[in-house]
Amino acid sequence: MNKVIGIVGGVGPLAGLDLQQKIVSQTIAGRDQDHLTVLGVSRPSTIPDRTEYLLGQVAENPATALAAQVQLLAQMGAQVIGIPCNTAHAPPIWDVLRAELAGCPVQLLHMISEVGRFLHEHYPNVRQVGILSTTGTYRAEVYPQVLAGLGFTAVTPPALMQESLIHPAIYHPEHGIKSCGRVTERARQDLLVGVAALQAQGAQAIILGCTEIPLALTERQMGDTPLIDPTLILARALVREADEGKLRPYAC
């Protein structure tokens, strides 16, 4: 019996839709009826911004609202759940979320750990891993902590570039992906500057560590550098846990 997949949407809304699309693309199916059951709830107005919380700009921990959405999905019948938001996996949020879900009978996947597992399995010769992310994820060192335990070295943009180009590509009120609800040319170009900077610093692969970034950088690689999409990896992990026999083979 297949497990029912749940998606915590709204963090952000585009990322939730992207995750569902990638679940479909990673599922072996010859007709509509062969696809997995996916339940999604998108309540963005109830969930404080994760980066703003980590930066001390809002006092309410998003973990409480995220836990409520996980519990709602569980009541709806979801059994394996993913949150398509890298920043939500920062320990100050994730640890509280897990505590609030004590006793909730669902399997909640940890996207950052899944990315580490994916790199270890598919790119065993890579050691230097670049990370593009929000400033919240950047300062919380969400990826470096997980990657270090697997023998990888994290490479991040210089602080000035992070603040002036990478974070605004996601959040800027005039050209940010979250603000505009779409990918603007300015956002894409600024993120490409970040990719080039990480390559120059020796990154052998680059994690697109905010779920809005893969919407702008859809390439599988740039030059000889693979671009690692955590949303795709989470989608594959959800399919694997729901019904491993339906997971499409991955081609690097």
Rosetta silent file (secondary structure, phi, psi, omega in degrees, C-alpha in Angstrom):
SEQUENCE: MNKVIGIVGGVGPLAGLDLQQKIVSQTIAGRDQDHLTVLGVSRPSTIPDRTEYLLGQVAENPATALAAQVQLLAQMGAQVIGIPCNTAHAPPIWDVLRAELAGCPVQLLHMISEVGRFLHEHYPNVRQVGILSTTGTYRAEVYPQVLAGLGFTAVTPPALMQESLIHPAIYHPEHGIKSCGRVTERARQDLLVGVAALQAQGAQAIILGCTEIPLALTERQMGDTPLIDPTLILARALVREADEGKLRPYAC
SCORE:     score description
SCORE:     0.000 S_00000001
   1 L     0.000  128.078  177.994    0.000    0.000    0.000 S_00000001
   2 L   -67.307  144.379  170.954    1.402    3.395   -0.981 S_00000001
   3 L   -80.999  151.124  178.230    1.904    5.975    1.739 S_00000001
   4 L   -87.433  130.238 -179.339    0.118    9.287    1.327 S_00000001
   5 E   -89.421  140.107  174.028    2.447   12.268    0.768 S_00000001
   6 E  -121.160  140.695  177.656    1.859   15.593    2.481 S_00000001
   7 E  -119.115  123.208  171.062    3.279   18.980    1.467 S_00000001
   8 E   -82.703  100.164 -176.735    3.539   21.897    3.873 S_00000001
   9 E   -88.190 -179.708  175.389    2.923   24.667    1.355 S_00000001
  10 L    82.990    7.509 -176.533    3.115   28.426    1.614 S_00000001
  11 L  -129.613   59.148   -4.887    6.832   28.567    2.533 S_00000001
  12 L   -93.024  177.198 -177.742    6.737   30.017   -0.076 S_00000001
  13 H   -56.881  -40.788  178.583    3.697   29.278   -2.226 S_00000001
  14 H   -63.088  -37.756 -178.581    5.735   28.877   -5.429 S_00000001
  15 H   -65.889  -37.128  178.057    8.000   26.342   -3.712 S_00000001
  16 H   -64.479  -41.523  177.479    5.036   24.200   -2.665 S_00000001
  17 H   -66.114  -39.440  179.384    3.752   24.083   -6.232 S_00000001
  18 H   -62.833  -41.471  178.927    7.250   23.301   -7.504 S_00000001
  19 H   -62.072  -43.335 -178.658    7.564   20.395   -5.077 S_00000001
  20 H   -64.919  -40.511  178.449    4.282   18.871   -6.201 S_00000001
  21 H   -61.244  -40.547 -177.737    5.272   19.180   -9.870 S_00000001
  22 H   -73.300  -29.407  172.352    8.604   17.482   -9.136 S_00000001
  23 H   -60.166  -45.066  178.456    6.891   14.655   -7.257 S_00000001
  24 H   -61.590  -45.618 -175.319    4.920   13.978  -10.437 S_00000001
  25 H   -67.916  -23.137 -177.532    8.033   14.181  -12.641 S_00000001
  26 L   -98.233    6.411 -178.898    9.954   11.731  -10.432 S_00000001
  27 E  -102.312  130.931  173.621    7.172    9.139  -10.303 S_00000001
  28 L   -75.247  115.969 -177.569    7.034    6.165  -12.669 S_00000001
  29 L  -156.403  136.599  178.096    3.486    6.257  -14.022 S_00000001
  30 L  -102.740   -7.657 -179.608    1.840    5.380  -17.315 S_00000001
  31 L  -158.111  168.454 -178.347   -1.532    6.947  -16.545 S_00000001
  32 H   -51.890  -42.955 -171.617   -3.193    9.287  -14.073 S_00000001
  33 H   -70.145  -13.232 -179.887   -4.177    6.444  -11.793 S_00000001
  34 H   -83.925  -11.802 -177.783   -0.565    5.298  -11.347 S_00000001
  35 L   -77.523  158.773 -178.307    0.486    8.498   -9.557 S_00000001
  36 L   -78.146  156.287  174.488    0.803    8.801   -5.807 S_00000001
  37 L   -78.671  127.553 -179.427   -1.698   10.536   -3.554 S_00000001
  38 E  -127.972  124.869  175.831   -0.427   13.980   -2.559 S_00000001
  39 E  -109.245  131.784  178.895   -2.110   16.255   -0.035 S_00000001
  40 E  -129.720  140.347  174.854   -1.038   19.878    0.162 S_00000001
  41 E  -128.114  126.567 -179.941   -1.981   22.695    2.510 S_00000001
  42 E  -121.888  105.553  179.251   -0.842   26.248    1.821 S_00000001
  43 L  -126.950   64.709 -173.724   -1.493   28.734    4.631 S_00000001
  44 H   -60.551  -30.117 -176.473    1.254   31.323    4.150 S_00000001
  45 H   -68.443  -18.261 -177.066   -0.489   34.004    6.207 S_00000001
  46 H   -92.752  -11.138 -172.600   -0.224   31.884    9.358 S_00000001
  47 L  -109.740  111.766  177.592    3.513   31.129    9.129 S_00000001
  48 L   -57.523  151.656 -179.853    5.992   33.855   10.115 S_00000001
  49 L   -62.838  131.233 -175.334    8.895   34.348    7.742 S_00000001
  50 H   -67.844  -43.206  179.528   11.670   31.914    8.635 S_00000001
  51 H   -66.026  -42.780  179.195   14.543   34.223    7.759 S_00000001
  52 H   -60.081  -36.922  177.314   13.014   37.159    9.630 S_00000001
  53 H   -65.752  -47.440 -178.062   12.747   34.956   12.711 S_00000001
  54 H   -64.684  -29.146  179.812   16.356   33.795   12.502 S_00000001
  55 L   -88.552    3.159  177.499   17.530   37.382   12.026 S_00000001
  56 L    78.660   17.572 -177.719   15.574   38.568   15.082 S_00000001
  57 L   -89.344  -19.737  172.082   13.121   40.652   13.068 S_00000001
  58 L  -132.431  148.462 -174.784   10.044   38.783   14.307 S_00000001
  59 L   -89.086  -26.797 -173.535    9.602   37.184   17.725 S_00000001
  60 L   -79.024  126.374  177.747    7.250   34.309   16.888 S_00000001
  61 L   -72.436  125.146  179.305    8.948   31.030   16.032 S_00000001
  62 L   -62.014  -15.052 -176.342    7.496   29.691   12.742 S_00000001
  63 H   -56.636  -37.214 -176.701    7.801   26.183   14.193 S_00000001
  64 H   -64.457  -45.673  179.142    4.416   26.440   15.925 S_00000001
  65 H   -69.338  -37.328  176.997    2.519   27.270   12.730 S_00000001
  66 H   -63.182  -42.205  178.987    4.496   24.690   10.754 S_00000001
  67 H   -62.480  -39.671  178.960    3.648   22.032   13.352 S_00000001
  68 H   -62.607  -37.274 -179.889   -0.044   22.930   13.119 S_00000001
  69 H   -72.110  -37.724  174.987    0.085   22.453    9.352 S_00000001
  70 H   -61.854  -44.252 -179.308    1.861   19.091    9.699 S_00000001
  71 H   -64.208  -37.802  177.034   -0.769   17.979   12.213 S_00000001
  72 H   -63.520  -44.125  177.512   -3.557   19.066    9.846 S_00000001
  73 H   -61.059  -38.885  177.980   -1.987   17.041    7.038 S_00000001
  74 H   -63.147  -41.405  178.146   -1.754   14.062    9.383 S_00000001
  75 H   -64.233  -30.683  178.772   -5.457   14.397   10.199 S_00000001
  76 H   -76.664  -14.674  177.604   -6.161   14.460    6.448 S_00000001
  77 L   116.704    1.124  177.999   -4.318   11.164    6.062 S_00000001
  78 L   -67.224  141.987 -178.851   -0.769   12.164    5.100 S_00000001
  79 L  -117.724  -29.729  176.899    1.872    9.707    6.299 S_00000001
  80 E  -130.025  125.923 -166.456    5.143   11.086    4.911 S_00000001
  81 E  -128.036  142.657  175.421    5.560   14.864    4.836 S_00000001
  82 E  -127.140  148.036  176.548    8.025   17.361    3.398 S_00000001
  83 L  -115.000  108.220 -178.087    8.541   21.078    3.997 S_00000001
  84 L   -80.712   65.775  177.044    9.914   22.816    0.876 S_00000001
  85 L  -151.576  112.857 -179.430   11.785   25.520    2.769 S_00000001
  86 L   -62.243  -43.018 -174.003   15.496   25.234    3.501 S_00000001
  87 H   -65.180  -28.520  177.958   15.437   27.892    6.220 S_00000001
  88 H   -63.907  -15.706 -179.117   12.733   26.024    8.151 S_00000001
  89 H   -91.322    2.406  173.660   15.341   23.321    8.766 S_00000001
  90 L   -62.426  136.366 -175.251   17.594   25.634   10.793 S_00000001
  91 H   -50.531  -38.803 -179.965   17.926   24.087   14.284 S_00000001
  92 H   -61.900  -23.006  176.373   16.228   26.999   16.144 S_00000001
  93 H   -96.924  -50.919 -173.635   13.101   26.253   14.081 S_00000001
  94 H   -62.057  -42.420 -177.365   13.432   22.549   13.316 S_00000001
  95 H   -64.350  -38.165  177.087   14.194   21.427   16.859 S_00000001
  96 H   -69.411  -41.225  177.659   11.108   23.207   18.202 S_00000001
  97 H   -57.015  -47.688 -179.451    9.011   21.822   15.354 S_00000001
  98 H   -62.983  -38.949  179.230   10.073   18.266   16.163 S_00000001
  99 H   -64.371  -39.292 -178.832    9.322   18.797   19.848 S_00000001
 100 H   -72.448  -18.304 -179.953    5.839   20.100   19.055 S_00000001
 101 L   -96.633    8.851  178.720    5.178   17.063   16.864 S_00000001
 102 L   -55.144  124.360 -179.272    5.993   14.550   19.610 S_00000001
 103 L    90.878   -8.888  178.253    3.405   11.808   19.312 S_00000001
 104 L   -79.558  121.765 -170.657    2.243   12.875   15.839 S_00000001
 105 L   -82.664   59.354  177.138    2.221    9.652   13.766 S_00000001
 106 L  -131.437  159.476  174.002    3.872   10.956   10.580 S_00000001
 107 E   -99.934  110.985 -179.922    7.283   10.670    8.980 S_00000001
 108 E  -100.805  114.637 -177.310    8.667   14.190    8.543 S_00000001
 109 L   -77.940  146.487  178.525   11.599   14.245    6.137 S_00000001
 110 L  -102.699  104.884 -172.134   14.612   16.486    6.775 S_00000001
 111 H   -59.835  -39.020 -176.536   15.414   18.112    3.441 S_00000001
 112 H   -67.093  -41.500  176.432   18.956   19.174    4.335 S_00000001
 113 H   -63.953  -36.469  177.995   19.901   15.656    5.432 S_00000001
 114 H   -65.423  -36.741  176.897   18.393   14.304    2.227 S_00000001
 115 H   -64.761  -43.212  177.588   20.601   16.675    0.219 S_00000001
 116 H   -60.788  -43.621  177.800   23.653   15.433    2.102 S_00000001
 117 H   -61.033  -42.482 -179.596   22.654   11.827    1.445 S_00000001
 118 H   -62.444  -46.336  178.489   22.111   12.619   -2.229 S_00000001
 119 H   -61.066  -43.235 -178.579   25.537   14.223   -2.616 S_00000001
 120 H   -62.090  -37.814 -177.120   27.193   11.303   -0.862 S_00000001
 121 H   -79.962  -40.008 -169.889   25.477    8.799   -3.163 S_00000001
 122 H  -103.774  -20.330 -179.391   25.674   10.586   -6.519 S_00000001
 123 L  -131.480   60.467 -174.173   28.721   12.844   -6.280 S_00000001
 124 L   -65.268  -19.666 -179.118   31.218   10.886   -4.155 S_00000001
 125 L   -90.132   -6.586  178.019   34.205   12.685   -5.695 S_00000001
 126 L   -80.263  135.469  177.073   32.940   16.157   -4.796 S_00000001
 127 L  -121.334  -38.906 -178.339   34.450   17.685   -1.673 S_00000001
 128 E   -97.650  117.022 -175.006   33.882   21.452   -2.008 S_00000001
 129 E  -118.636  119.060  177.024   30.171   22.304   -2.093 S_00000001
 130 E   -81.086  153.445 -178.177   28.924   25.828   -2.750 S_00000001
 131 E  -135.813  122.163  169.278   25.702   27.096   -1.174 S_00000001
 132 E  -106.340  131.283 -174.005   23.345   29.815   -2.377 S_00000001
 133 L  -161.082  178.248  168.820   20.629   30.597    0.160 S_00000001
 134 L   -68.422  163.854  177.233   18.709   33.196    2.137 S_00000001
 135 H   -66.944  -28.782  176.279   20.663   35.122    4.719 S_00000001
 136 H   -62.843  -47.841  177.779   18.807   33.208    7.442 S_00000001
 137 H   -65.458  -39.122  179.834   20.090   29.883    6.148 S_00000001
 138 H   -59.588  -51.306 -175.784   23.500   31.468    5.525 S_00000001
 139 H   -73.895  -31.569  179.326   23.933   32.766    9.088 S_00000001
 140 H   -77.549   -8.404 -179.892   22.457   29.669   10.747 S_00000001
 141 L    52.801   45.332 -177.063   24.969   27.548    8.791 S_00000001
 142 H   -60.573  -49.347 -179.130   22.230   25.022    8.085 S_00000001
 143 H   -75.001  -46.084 -179.184   24.090   23.295    5.265 S_00000001
 144 H   -53.611  -37.286 -178.254   27.680   23.520    6.571 S_00000001
 145 H   -65.406  -42.224 -179.684   26.700   21.670    9.753 S_00000001
 146 H   -73.367  -43.069 -176.133   25.138   18.749    7.865 S_00000001
 147 H   -66.443  -36.638 -178.903   27.756   18.634    5.110 S_00000001
 148 H   -59.787  -37.163 -179.844   30.702   18.663    7.504 S_00000001
 149 L   -68.839  -14.482  179.649   29.493   15.439    9.063 S_00000001
 150 L  -105.964    5.674  177.389   29.606   13.788    5.642 S_00000001
 151 L    90.093   10.104  178.021   33.108   14.967    4.786 S_00000001
 152 L   -95.979  152.697  173.396   32.147   17.911    2.589 S_00000001
 153 E  -108.829  125.730 -178.830   33.487   21.443    2.903 S_00000001
 154 E   -82.785  139.516  176.243   30.922   24.231    2.463 S_00000001
 155 E  -121.432  124.382 -178.180   31.737   27.246    0.299 S_00000001
 156 L  -121.781  158.216  179.039   29.555   30.343    0.706 S_00000001
 157 L   -65.234  156.006  172.250   29.496   33.739   -1.028 S_00000001
 158 L   -56.172  149.126 -174.995   31.317   36.677    0.572 S_00000001
 159 H   -55.902  -40.617 -178.689   29.112   38.411    3.151 S_00000001
 160 H   -64.057  -42.697  178.378   28.751   41.577    1.054 S_00000001
 161 H   -65.305  -39.677  178.163   27.587   39.601   -1.988 S_00000001
 162 H   -57.979  -45.129 -175.920   25.179   37.613    0.176 S_00000001
 163 H   -76.847  -32.634 -172.749   23.583   40.798    1.504 S_00000001
 164 H   -96.529  -21.588 -176.128   23.607   42.841   -1.713 S_00000001
 165 H  -125.460  -52.523 -170.302   22.811   40.254   -4.396 S_00000001
 166 H   -70.887  -54.101  179.785   21.824   36.771   -3.251 S_00000001
 167 H   -61.989  -43.879  177.794   19.294   37.537   -0.504 S_00000001
 168 H   -61.910  -28.456  177.497   17.676   40.402   -2.490 S_00000001
 169 H   -60.049  -24.038  179.474   17.180   38.058   -5.456 S_00000001
 170 H   -96.815  -39.692 -168.426   14.712   36.272   -3.209 S_00000001
 171 H  -113.105  -12.978 -173.857   13.291   39.073   -1.056 S_00000001
 172 L   -56.654  134.065 -175.183   13.783   42.460   -2.768 S_00000001
 173 L   -63.400  -21.091 -177.794   10.383   44.232   -2.993 S_00000001
 174 L  -102.626  -30.349 -178.202   10.882   45.164   -6.649 S_00000001
 175 L  -132.975    1.256  179.890   12.692   42.190   -8.179 S_00000001
 176 L   -69.119  146.670 -176.330   12.779   39.412   -5.560 S_00000001
 177 H   -64.101  -42.915  177.965   11.185   36.099   -6.494 S_00000001
 178 H   -63.501  -43.287 -175.688    9.053   35.944   -3.343 S_00000001
 179 H   -67.775  -39.559 -174.806    7.920   39.554   -3.714 S_00000001
 180 H   -89.225  -16.684 -177.522    7.070   39.337   -7.411 S_00000001
 181 L    71.521   18.247  179.939    5.623   35.835   -7.417 S_00000001
 182 L  -163.979  169.999  177.488    7.794   35.030  -10.417 S_00000001
 183 L   -88.567  121.196  175.759   11.419   34.950  -11.527 S_00000001
 184 L   -93.310  158.592  178.934   12.649   38.335  -12.697 S_00000001
 185 H   -63.914  -36.628  178.743   15.623   38.791  -14.981 S_00000001
 186 H   -62.169  -43.347 -179.779   17.388   40.837  -12.292 S_00000001
 187 H   -62.402  -45.631 -179.615   17.000   38.016   -9.776 S_00000001
 188 H   -61.970  -45.055 -177.754   18.367   35.433  -12.186 S_00000001
 189 H   -64.418  -38.642  178.900   21.345   37.586  -13.163 S_00000001
 190 H   -66.831  -38.024  177.929   22.238   38.289   -9.527 S_00000001
 191 H   -68.152  -33.986  175.988   22.080   34.587   -8.708 S_00000001
 192 H   -64.754  -33.793  174.544   24.329   33.845  -11.695 S_00000001
 193 H   -62.533  -40.624  177.698   26.894   36.215  -10.206 S_00000001
 194 H   -63.696  -40.794  177.597   26.719   34.105   -7.047 S_00000001
 195 H   -60.049  -47.040 -179.411   27.257   30.904   -9.015 S_00000001
 196 H   -62.053  -38.498 -180.000   30.335   32.372  -10.709 S_00000001
 197 H   -65.548  -41.555  179.531   31.730   33.534   -7.363 S_00000001
 198 H   -67.789  -37.854  175.821   31.329   30.079   -5.820 S_00000001
 199 H   -61.846  -41.769  179.846   32.959   28.464   -8.838 S_00000001
 200 H   -65.703  -25.575  178.373   35.888   30.857   -8.489 S_00000001
 201 L   -85.863    1.489  175.445   36.186   29.812   -4.823 S_00000001
 202 L   100.028    9.955  179.175   36.563   26.174   -5.848 S_00000001
 203 L   -63.807  129.236  178.316   33.022   24.842   -5.513 S_00000001
 204 L   -94.022  -16.589  173.208   32.701   21.513   -7.350 S_00000001
 205 E  -151.759  154.811 -177.616   28.911   21.465   -6.960 S_00000001
 206 E  -130.111  123.685  176.137   26.463   24.174   -5.879 S_00000001
 207 E   -84.352  127.470  175.143   23.385   23.683   -3.720 S_00000001
 208 E   -86.484   80.341 -163.183   20.483   25.970   -4.641 S_00000001
 209 L   -86.525   29.483  165.035   19.683   26.304   -0.959 S_00000001
 210 L  -138.647  135.083 -171.532   16.487   28.337   -1.065 S_00000001
 211 L   -68.136   -7.972  171.008   13.458   26.740   -2.687 S_00000001
 212 L   -84.080  -23.060 -174.799   12.896   29.834   -4.845 S_00000001
 213 H   -66.567  -41.338  177.730   16.387   29.623   -6.399 S_00000001
 214 H   -62.220  -18.318  175.602   15.760   26.477   -8.518 S_00000001
 215 H   -70.423  -28.718 -179.088   12.885   28.384  -10.114 S_00000001
 216 H   -92.547  -35.350 -178.458   15.434   30.879  -11.444 S_00000001
 217 L  -112.943   88.294 -173.507   18.322   28.514  -12.143 S_00000001
 218 L   -89.698   -6.298  179.716   16.706   25.586  -13.903 S_00000001
 219 L   -66.302  147.034  175.469   19.918   24.254  -15.460 S_00000001
 220 L   -76.230  -27.731  175.278   21.232   20.909  -14.215 S_00000001
 221 E  -156.961  162.152  175.253   24.768   22.276  -14.334 S_00000001
 222 E  -127.040  116.325 -171.113   26.772   25.336  -15.326 S_00000001
 223 L    64.219 -127.224  178.254   30.025   24.555  -17.048 S_00000001
 224 L   -97.438    8.597 -173.531   31.385   21.538  -15.211 S_00000001
 225 E  -101.802  115.022  175.861   29.578   22.412  -11.975 S_00000001
 226 E   -66.203  139.755  172.122   26.402   20.468  -11.063 S_00000001
 227 E  -100.362  122.164 -174.031   23.569   22.563   -9.627 S_00000001
 228 E   -98.364  119.560 -175.407   21.910   20.664   -6.788 S_00000001
 229 L  -100.825  103.866 -179.728   18.161   21.268   -6.414 S_00000001
 230 H   -61.535  -30.027  178.333   16.945   20.464   -2.859 S_00000001
 231 H   -65.495  -42.510  176.381   13.307   20.604   -3.974 S_00000001
 232 H   -62.333  -42.036 -179.768   13.956   17.862   -6.522 S_00000001
 233 H   -65.250  -41.138  176.806   15.808   15.840   -3.900 S_00000001
 234 H   -63.652  -41.374  177.925   12.937   16.249   -1.419 S_00000001
 235 H   -58.985  -45.506  179.889   10.470   15.197   -4.120 S_00000001
 236 H   -64.390  -38.442  178.968   12.513   12.064   -4.812 S_00000001
 237 H   -66.193  -38.726  178.596   12.753   11.295   -1.089 S_00000001
 238 H   -65.863  -42.560  176.912    8.991   11.621   -0.682 S_00000001
 239 H   -63.593  -43.499  179.490    8.363    9.271   -3.609 S_00000001
 240 H   -56.841  -45.201 -177.159   10.969    6.851   -2.219 S_00000001
 241 H   -76.091  -27.467  179.034    9.295    6.746    1.182 S_00000001
 242 H   -77.515  -42.734  179.413    5.782    6.544   -0.258 S_00000001
 243 H  -167.502   95.207 -173.737    6.566    3.743   -2.739 S_00000001
 244 H   -59.594  -28.168  179.799   10.192    3.117   -3.683 S_00000001
 245 H   -67.637  -16.332  179.567    9.151    1.047   -6.692 S_00000001
 246 H   -95.670    0.101 -176.968    7.659    4.163   -8.286 S_00000001
 247 E   -80.566  125.097  177.837   10.824    6.281   -8.034 S_00000001
 248 L   -66.352  144.213  173.682   12.419    7.116  -11.384 S_00000001
 249 L   -60.567  146.236  179.459   16.138    6.355  -11.713 S_00000001
 250 L   -97.542  132.402  177.085   18.300    9.430  -11.262 S_00000001
 251 L  -113.330  118.609  179.085   20.693   10.423  -14.036 S_00000001
 252 L   -64.239    0.000    0.000   23.507   12.817  -13.029 S_00000001
